[in-house]
Amino acid sequence: MKKRKHDDHEEHIDESWLIPYADLLTLLLALFIVLYAVSAVDARKFEQMSEAFSAAFNTGAGVLDNPSVIKNGTQSQQRIEDQDKTNTNQHENTESNLQELMKKEQEDLEKLKKQLDQYIKKNGLSAELDTKLNQSQLMITISDNALFASGSDALKSESKELANNISKMLEPYTGYEIVVSGHTDNQPIRTQSFKSNWDLSSSRAIRFMDVLLQNNHLQPERFSAIGYGEYRPVASNDTIAGRGKNRRVEVSIIRKYVDSSNTQQIPATPKQ
């Protein structure tokens, strides 16, 4: 008995599901392309992408039918790269300007130090005055013997002349912060005027600053005075010579620009 031939009109397997599946794959591919192109998504780009996907789902149009999304992402990436280049150039310009300012400052402070050193040499004051330029400041150190009587904050007449001369040399450098600090040895003091070395050192710094600021060409808002008592010694207090070095007034012209990569460490305080 012969087998019955298949009916020519036999129904085929339904493959209509492949169409939405292919659309879904297309949408996923477009999503990854967009995410790759947009490395830094801002609100505007996200809104454009959202509109494109919304149009795709609501109208049936593919994301790739609207190439503006990818185009905008590429343009945004280019803007980011351009901004990075601009920031790099600005940073380089800032570094260059900073180097120029530091160079000018170094020249100014070296010039002032040279002027002070010439004054010290001319007037035979090398035993009473000293200058030191480092990475943070130009410091003028003045022995208390050149300024005050023992246990007093009243400036000697000749020390007023010294202060006046220093103030004249400071005139071209009014843009700098200037700190006047007083220091003593570790011998305790307790008088009617000063109950401690804190009081004596602070008062001496202020009295010397007062004379400096009699020069109307200087700016008082740039000045400050501080007393350290015996707590910032530069020599041992075990000897008369050491205690003499510790009794001093310092005038520090503070740098405005400091190279952090070349900052010197503050030397350790000598042992008592």
MISENU-132589 format. One line per 8 residues: their letters; for each residue x, y, z of N, C-alpha, C. Coordinates in steps of 0.2 Angstrom, whole numbers, plus 5000, padded with zeros to 4 digits. Example, Ala and Ser with C-alpha at 12.3 -4.5 7.8 and 13.67 -1.06 7.14 Angstrom:
REM residues 2
as) 5066:4972:5039:5062:4978:5039:5066:4984:5039; 5064:4989:5035:5068:4995:5036:5064:5000:5039 .
//
This chain:
REM residues 272
mkkrkhdd) 5004:4994:5000:5000:5000:5000:5004:5006:5000; 5003:5010:4995:5007:5016:4995:5006:5021:5000; 5012:5025:5002:5011:5030:5007:5008:5036:5004; 5004:5039:5008:5000:5045:5006:5005:5051:5006; 5005:5054:5000:5009:5060:4999:5007:5066:5003; 5012:5069:5005:5011:5075:5010:5007:5080:5006; 5003:5083:5009:4999:5089:5006:5003:5095:5005; 5003:5097:4999:5007:5103:4996:5005:5109:5001 .
heehides) 4999:5109:5004:4997:5115:5007:4999:5114:5015; 5004:5110:5017:5005:5109:5024:5009:5115:5027; 5006:5117:5033:5009:5123:5036:5016:5123:5038; 5020:5128:5036:5027:5129:5038:5027:5131:5046; 5033:5130:5049:5034:5133:5056:5034:5141:5056; 5031:5143:5061:5030:5151:5061:5037:5154:5063; 5040:5158:5059:5046:5161:5060:5045:5169:5061; 5039:5171:5062:5038:5178:5063:5042:5181:5069 .
wlipyadl) 5043:5177:5074:5047:5180:5080:5054:5182:5079; 5057:5180:5073:5063:5182:5071:5064:5190:5070; 5058:5193:5068:5058:5200:5066:5059:5204:5073; 5055:5204:5078:5056:5207:5084:5063:5206:5087; 5065:5199:5087:5071:5197:5090:5077:5201:5086; 5077:5201:5080:5082:5205:5076:5082:5212:5078; 5076:5215:5079:5076:5222:5081:5079:5223:5088; 5077:5218:5092:5080:5219:5099:5088:5219:5099 .
ltlllalf) 5091:5214:5095:5098:5214:5094:5101:5220:5091; 5097:5223:5086:5099:5229:5083:5100:5235:5089; 5094:5235:5093:5094:5240:5098:5100:5239:5103; 5101:5233:5105:5106:5232:5110:5113:5234:5107; 5114:5232:5100:5120:5234:5097:5121:5242:5097; 5116:5245:5095:5116:5253:5095:5117:5255:5102; 5114:5252:5107:5115:5255:5114:5123:5254:5116; 5126:5249:5114:5133:5248:5116:5138:5253:5112 .
ivlyavsa) 5136:5254:5106:5139:5259:5102:5139:5266:5105; 5133:5268:5107:5132:5274:5110:5136:5275:5116; 5135:5270:5121:5139:5270:5127:5146:5270:5126; 5149:5267:5121:5156:5267:5119:5158:5274:5117; 5154:5277:5113:5155:5284:5110:5155:5289:5115; 5150:5288:5120:5149:5294:5125:5153:5292:5131; 5159:5294:5132:5163:5292:5138:5161:5296:5144; 5159:5302:5143:5157:5306:5149:5150:5309:5147 .
vdarkfeq) 5145:5306:5150:5138:5307:5148:5136:5313:5153; 5134:5319:5149:5131:5324:5153:5123:5324:5152; 5120:5329:5155:5113:5329:5155:5110:5329:5148; 5113:5333:5144:5110:5335:5137:5111:5328:5133; 5117:5325:5133:5118:5319:5129:5113:5314:5131; 5112:5313:5137:5108:5308:5140:5101:5309:5137; 5099:5315:5137:5092:5317:5135:5091:5315:5128; 5096:5317:5124:5096:5315:5116:5096:5308:5115 .
mseafsaa) 5100:5304:5119:5099:5297:5118:5093:5294:5120; 5090:5297:5126:5083:5294:5128:5078:5296:5123; 5078:5302:5120:5073:5303:5115:5074:5298:5109; 5080:5297:5107:5081:5292:5101:5078:5285:5103; 5080:5283:5109:5077:5276:5111:5069:5276:5111; 5067:5282:5114:5060:5282:5115:5056:5282:5108; 5059:5286:5103:5056:5286:5096:5057:5279:5093; 5062:5275:5095:5063:5269:5092:5057:5264:5094 .
fntgagvl) 5056:5264:5101:5051:5260:5104:5044:5262:5102; 5043:5268:5102:5036:5270:5100:5034:5270:5093; 5039:5271:5089:5037:5272:5082:5039:5266:5078; 5044:5262:5081:5046:5256:5077:5052:5258:5073; 5055:5264:5073:5061:5266:5069:5067:5263:5073; 5072:5261:5070:5078:5259:5073:5082:5265:5075; 5086:5263:5081:5091:5269:5083:5095:5271:5078; 5098:5266:5074:5102:5267:5068:5099:5272:5063 .
dnpsvikn) 5092:5272:5063:5089:5276:5058:5090:5284:5060; 5092:5285:5066:5093:5292:5069:5100:5292:5071; 5105:5294:5066:5112:5294:5067:5114:5300:5071; 5110:5304:5073:5112:5310:5076:5114:5309:5083; 5112:5303:5086:5114:5301:5093:5121:5300:5093; 5123:5295:5089:5130:5293:5088:5134:5299:5086; 5132:5303:5082:5136:5309:5079:5137:5314:5085; 5131:5315:5089:5132:5320:5095:5137:5317:5100 .
gtqsqqri) 5137:5310:5101:5141:5307:5106:5148:5309:5103; 5150:5308:5097:5156:5309:5094:5159:5316:5095; 5154:5321:5093:5155:5328:5094:5157:5330:5101; 5153:5326:5106:5154:5328:5113:5161:5325:5115; 5163:5319:5113:5169:5317:5115:5175:5321:5112; 5174:5324:5106:5179:5329:5103:5179:5335:5108; 5173:5337:5110:5173:5343:5114:5177:5342:5121; 5176:5336:5123:5180:5334:5130:5187:5334:5128 .
edqdktnt) 5189:5331:5123:5196:5331:5121:5199:5338:5120; 5195:5342:5117:5197:5349:5116:5198:5353:5123; 5193:5352:5127:5193:5355:5134:5199:5352:5138; 5201:5346:5137:5207:5343:5140:5213:5347:5138; 5214:5348:5131:5219:5351:5128:5220:5358:5131; 5214:5362:5131:5214:5368:5134:5216:5369:5141; 5214:5364:5145:5216:5364:5152:5223:5363:5153; 5226:5358:5148:5233:5357:5149:5237:5363:5147 .
nqhentes) 5235:5366:5142:5238:5373:5140:5238:5378:5145; 5232:5378:5148:5231:5383:5154:5236:5382:5160; 5236:5375:5161:5241:5373:5167:5248:5374:5165; 5250:5373:5159:5257:5374:5157:5258:5382:5157; 5253:5386:5155:5254:5393:5155:5255:5396:5163; 5251:5393:5167:5251:5394:5174:5258:5393:5177; 5260:5387:5175:5267:5384:5178:5272:5389:5175; 5272:5391:5169:5277:5396:5166:5276:5402:5170 .
nlqelmkk) 5270:5405:5171:5270:5411:5174:5272:5411:5182; 5271:5405:5185:5273:5404:5192:5281:5404:5192; 5284:5401:5187:5291:5401:5187:5294:5408:5186; 5291:5412:5182:5293:5419:5181:5293:5423:5187; 5287:5422:5191:5286:5426:5197:5291:5424:5202; 5292:5417:5202:5297:5415:5207:5304:5417:5205; 5306:5418:5199:5312:5420:5197:5313:5428:5199; 5308:5432:5198:5308:5439:5199:5308:5440:5207 .
eqedlekl) 5305:5436:5211:5305:5436:5218:5312:5434:5220; 5315:5429:5218:5322:5428:5220:5327:5433:5218; 5326:5436:5212:5330:5442:5211:5329:5448:5216; 5323:5449:5218:5321:5455:5222:5325:5453:5229; 5324:5447:5232:5327:5446:5238:5334:5445:5238; 5337:5443:5233:5344:5443:5232:5347:5450:5232; 5343:5455:5229:5345:5462:5228:5345:5465:5235; 5339:5464:5239:5339:5466:5246:5344:5464:5250 .
kkqldqyi) 5345:5457:5250:5351:5454:5254:5357:5458:5253; 5359:5459:5247:5365:5462:5245:5366:5469:5248; 5360:5473:5247:5360:5479:5250:5361:5479:5258; 5358:5475:5261:5358:5474:5268:5366:5472:5270; 5369:5467:5266:5375:5465:5268:5380:5471:5267; 5379:5475:5262:5384:5481:5261:5383:5486:5266; 5377:5487:5269:5376:5491:5275:5379:5489:5281; 5379:5482:5282:5382:5479:5288:5390:5480:5288 .
kknglsae) 5392:5478:5282:5400:5479:5281:5402:5486:5282; 5398:5491:5279:5400:5498:5279:5400:5500:5286; 5396:5498:5290:5395:5501:5297:5398:5496:5302; 5402:5491:5300:5405:5487:5305:5400:5483:5309; 5395:5481:5307:5390:5478:5311:5389:5470:5310; 5394:5467:5308:5394:5460:5306:5393:5456:5313; 5395:5459:5318:5394:5455:5325:5387:5456:5327; 5384:5461:5325:5377:5462:5328:5371:5460:5323 .
ldtklnqs) 5373:5460:5316:5368:5459:5311:5370:5453:5307; 5365:5449:5304:5366:5444:5300:5360:5443:5295; 5361:5441:5289:5356:5440:5284:5356:5433:5282; 5351:5430:5280:5350:5423:5278:5344:5422:5273; 5346:5420:5267:5340:5419:5262:5339:5411:5261; 5333:5409:5262:5332:5402:5261:5326:5401:5256; 5323:5395:5256:5317:5394:5252:5311:5397:5254; 5311:5399:5260:5304:5402:5263:5305:5410:5265 .
qlmitisd) 5311:5412:5266:5311:5419:5268:5318:5422:5267; 5318:5429:5268:5325:5432:5269:5324:5435:5276; 5329:5432:5280:5329:5434:5288:5335:5438:5290; 5333:5444:5293:5338:5448:5296:5338:5447:5303; 5344:5445:5306:5344:5444:5313:5348:5449:5316; 5346:5452:5322:5349:5457:5325:5350:5455:5332; 5356:5456:5335:5358:5454:5342:5354:5459:5346; 5352:5457:5352:5348:5461:5357:5353:5466:5360 .
nalfasgs) 5360:5465:5360:5364:5470:5362:5364:5476:5358; 5363:5475:5352:5363:5481:5347:5356:5485:5348; 5351:5482:5351:5345:5486:5352:5343:5488:5358; 5344:5484:5364:5341:5485:5370:5346:5484:5376; 5344:5488:5381:5348:5486:5387:5346:5480:5390; 5349:5477:5395:5347:5470:5398:5341:5471:5401; 5336:5466:5400:5330:5466:5403:5325:5472:5401; 5326:5475:5396:5322:5481:5394:5320:5480:5387 .
dalksesk) 5314:5483:5385:5311:5483:5379:5312:5490:5375; 5316:5495:5379:5316:5502:5376:5322:5502:5371; 5321:5504:5365:5327:5504:5360:5332:5509:5362; 5338:5507:5361:5344:5512:5361:5343:5517:5356; 5346:5523:5357:5346:5528:5352:5349:5526:5345; 5354:5523:5345:5358:5520:5339:5354:5515:5336; 5350:5511:5340:5346:5506:5337:5340:5508:5333; 5338:5514:5335:5332:5518:5331:5335:5520:5324 .
elannisk) 5341:5522:5324:5344:5524:5317:5344:5517:5313; 5346:5512:5316:5347:5505:5313:5340:5503:5310; 5335:5504:5314:5328:5502:5312:5326:5507:5306; 5327:5513:5306:5325:5518:5301:5329:5516:5295; 5335:5514:5295:5339:5512:5289:5336:5506:5286; 5334:5501:5290:5331:5495:5287:5325:5496:5284; 5321:5500:5287:5314:5502:5285:5315:5505:5278; 5320:5509:5277:5321:5512:5270:5322:5507:5265 .
mlepytgy) 5326:5502:5267:5328:5497:5262:5322:5493:5260; 5317:5492:5265:5311:5488:5264:5306:5492:5259; 5307:5498:5258:5302:5502:5254:5300:5499:5248; 5305:5497:5244:5303:5494:5237:5299:5487:5237; 5299:5484:5243:5296:5477:5244:5290:5477:5248; 5285:5482:5247:5279:5483:5251:5274:5477:5250; 5275:5473:5245:5270:5468:5243:5272:5461:5248; 5277:5461:5252:5279:5455:5255:5276:5456:5263 .
eivvsght) 5274:5450:5265:5273:5449:5272:5279:5450:5276; 5279:5454:5282:5285:5454:5286:5283:5453:5293; 5287:5448:5296:5286:5446:5303:5292:5448:5307; 5291:5452:5312:5296:5453:5317:5295:5449:5323; 5300:5445:5325:5300:5441:5331:5305:5442:5336; 5303:5441:5342:5308:5442:5348:5310:5436:5351; 5316:5435:5353:5319:5429:5356:5323:5431:5362; 5323:5426:5367:5327:5427:5373:5331:5421:5374 .
dnqpirtq) 5335:5421:5379:5339:5415:5382:5334:5412:5387; 5337:5407:5390:5332:5403:5395:5333:5405:5402; 5336:5411:5403:5337:5414:5410:5330:5417:5412; 5327:5414:5417:5320:5417:5419:5320:5424:5421; 5315:5428:5419:5314:5435:5421:5308:5436:5424; 5308:5440:5429:5301:5441:5433:5302:5448:5436; 5300:5453:5432:5300:5460:5435:5294:5463:5435; 5293:5470:5437:5287:5473:5437:5284:5474:5430 .
sfksnwdl) 5289:5475:5425:5287:5476:5418:5285:5469:5414; 5289:5464:5416:5289:5458:5412:5289:5452:5417; 5283:5448:5417:5283:5442:5421:5286:5436:5419; 5288:5436:5412:5291:5430:5409:5295:5432:5403; 5299:5428:5400:5302:5429:5394:5297:5430:5388; 5291:5427:5388:5286:5428:5383:5285:5435:5383; 5284:5438:5388:5282:5446:5389:5288:5450:5386; 5294:5448:5388:5299:5452:5386:5301:5452:5378 .
sssrairf) 5300:5445:5376:5302:5444:5368:5296:5447:5364; 5290:5447:5366:5284:5450:5363:5285:5457:5362; 5286:5460:5368:5287:5468:5369:5293:5470:5364; 5298:5467:5364:5304:5469:5360:5302:5469:5353; 5299:5464:5351:5297:5463:5344:5292:5469:5342; 5287:5470:5346:5283:5476:5345:5286:5483:5345; 5291:5484:5349:5294:5490:5350:5298:5491:5343; 5302:5486:5341:5306:5487:5335:5301:5488:5329 .
mdvllqnn) 5296:5484:5329:5291:5485:5323:5288:5492:5323; 5287:5495:5329:5284:5502:5329:5289:5507:5326; 5295:5506:5327:5300:5511:5324:5300:5509:5316; 5300:5503:5314:5300:5502:5307:5294:5505:5303; 5288:5505:5307:5282:5508:5304:5281:5515:5305; 5286:5518:5307:5286:5526:5307:5288:5528:5300; 5290:5524:5296:5291:5525:5289:5284:5524:5285; 5281:5530:5283:5275:5530:5280:5274:5526:5273 .
hlqperfs) 5280:5525:5270:5280:5521:5264:5279:5514:5265; 5279:5511:5271:5278:5504:5272:5270:5503:5274; 5268:5497:5273:5261:5495:5274:5260:5491:5280; 5257:5495:5286:5256:5491:5292:5252:5485:5292; 5248:5484:5287:5244:5478:5286:5248:5472:5284; 5254:5473:5282:5259:5468:5280:5263:5466:5285; 5263:5469:5291:5267:5467:5297:5264:5464:5302; 5268:5460:5306:5265:5456:5312:5271:5455:5316 .
aigygeyr) 5270:5455:5323:5275:5454:5328:5273:5448:5332; 5278:5445:5335:5277:5439:5339:5283:5437:5343; 5282:5435:5349:5287:5433:5354:5287:5426:5355; 5293:5423:5355:5295:5416:5356:5298:5414:5362; 5299:5419:5366:5303:5418:5373:5309:5414:5371; 5311:5409:5375:5317:5405:5375:5316:5399:5370; 5310:5398:5367:5309:5392:5364:5311:5391:5357; 5314:5396:5354:5317:5395:5347:5325:5397:5347 .
pvasndti) 5329:5393:5351:5336:5395:5352:5339:5393:5345; 5345:5396:5344:5349:5395:5338:5356:5392:5341; 5357:5392:5347:5363:5390:5350:5361:5387:5357; 5366:5384:5360:5365:5381:5367:5365:5387:5372; 5361:5386:5377:5360:5391:5382:5365:5389:5388; 5369:5384:5387:5374:5382:5392:5380:5387:5393; 5381:5391:5388:5387:5396:5388:5384:5403:5387; 5389:5407:5389:5387:5415:5389:5386:5417:5381 .
agrgknrr) 5391:5414:5377:5391:5416:5370:5384:5413:5367; 5382:5407:5369:5376:5404:5366:5370:5408:5368; 5370:5410:5374:5364:5414:5377:5364:5420:5373; 5370:5423:5372:5370:5430:5368:5367:5429:5361; 5368:5423:5358:5366:5422:5351:5358:5421:5351; 5356:5418:5357:5348:5417:5357:5344:5423:5358; 5347:5428:5362:5344:5435:5363:5344:5439:5357; 5339:5439:5353:5339:5442:5346:5332:5445:5344 .
vevsiirk) 5332:5449:5339:5326:5451:5335:5327:5449:5328; 5322:5445:5325:5322:5443:5318:5317:5447:5314; 5319:5450:5308:5314:5453:5304:5314:5448:5297; 5309:5445:5296:5308:5440:5291:5304:5443:5285; 5307:5443:5279:5303:5445:5273:5301:5438:5270; 5294:5437:5270:5291:5430:5268:5290:5430:5261; 5293:5424:5258:5292:5423:5251:5284:5422:5249; 5282:5425:5244:5275:5424:5241:5274:5417:5237 .
yvdssntq) 5280:5415:5234:5280:5409:5230:5285:5405:5232; 5283:5399:5234:5287:5393:5237:5287:5387:5232; 5293:5385:5230:5294:5379:5226:5293:5373:5231; 5288:5370:5231:5287:5364:5236:5292:5358:5235; 5294:5358:5229:5298:5352:5227:5306:5354:5229; 5307:5360:5231:5314:5362:5233:5314:5365:5240; 5309:5363:5244:5308:5367:5251:5313:5363:5256; 5317:5368:5259:5322:5365:5264:5318:5364:5270 .
qipatpkq) 5321:5359:5274:5318:5357:5280:5321:5362:5286; 5317:5364:5291:5319:5368:5296:5324:5364:5300; 5330:5367:5302:5335:5363:5305:5332:5362:5313; 5334:5356:5315:5332:5354:5322:5335:5359:5327; 5331:5360:5332:5333:5364:5338:5339:5361:5342; 5344:5365:5343:5350:5363:5346:5348:5360:5353; 5351:5355:5356:5350:5353:5363:5352:5358:5368; 5348:5358:5373:5350:5363:5379:5356:5360:5383 .
//
